[in-house]
Amino acid sequence: MTNTIQPFKTILFGFAFSPNLKVNIAETMRVAQFFGAKLILLHVGSRTGEKESNIESHLGALTSEDLPVEIVWKEGKPVETILDACEQFNIDLLVLGAQQHENMFQFYVGSIARKLTRNVCCSVMLLIKPSLERVPCKHVVVNGLDAPETELAITDAFYVAHALGVKQVTIVEEIRQKEIHVTVEDDRSLKKANIVKARLRHREEHRVRNIVSKLPFELTKDVNIKTQSIFGKRGYSIGHYAEVVRADLLVMNAPEKSGIFDRIFPHDIEYILSDLPTDLLIIRDRV
């Protein structure tokens, strides 16, 4: 593992006592081990002997000697308590278990996930397909938006790919249709629109390749790197693409903190949160 880049030193897993608890812990522990991170397990709710016995039994079957694990119990409202814990313990990555479709799981995915992803001080990983036995991660898709945060998202995506032994990383540049500035009415305007699209693809690919060229060679040397330009609605397009290519992990920029317009109009990340195509890693710079 490279010594210059280790974005996730301390991981927090917020857990509820659901049927998926054991597999979620197993998956999170594997992630922590691959990243060489300390793991904190947080339960928001009352601390009882039955709950302690439950979590200890899971850990007894899963704990690795080389992985430091701490259990924290806190009472309060889920969002505020998790946000405070991430600040208190200087968390780099918050991990949450989730179901794939929003209407099947209301505790973390849905309004709570939106509040956490917009306001938490660190990156967030949502797990929709945890497993007791490791299922290798083969393909990572990461957004290549023309945004200040994208360089960090791409860097962390390659760090994750390197840590997990991933061989395929696809960087998706979502281009809004309005950037074409051509109304297709006949063959001539269609040809013009296609020329504009080709130029936009070339521009975006050049920008993304420039970001990749700055990454440590150790992170890119064994990876098949692909760029893909998509014209469409941001968030929805990349989520659909990740589903179609059966990506194992989708990496996205963190959304900006919620404002009045975000409560009226869907934001990029909402399209993905409402129907998760795969495990999702949302990158935020912890400064």
Buried (B, 14 or more C-beta within 10 A) or exposed (E): EEEEBBBBBBBBBBBBEBEBBBBBBBBBBBBBBBBEBBBBBBBBBEEEEEBEEBBEEBBEEBBEEEBEBEBBBBEEEBBEBBBEBBEEBEBBBBBBBBBBEBEEBEBBBBEBBBBBBBBBBBBBBBBBEBEEEEEEBBBBBBBBBEEEBBBBBBBBBBBBBBBBEBEBBBBBBBBEEEBBEBEEEEEEEEEBBEEBBEEBBEBBBEBBEEBBEEBBEBBBEEBEBEBBBBBBBBBBBBBBBBBEBEBBBBBBBBBEEBEEEBEEEEBBBBBBBBBBBBBBBBBBBBE
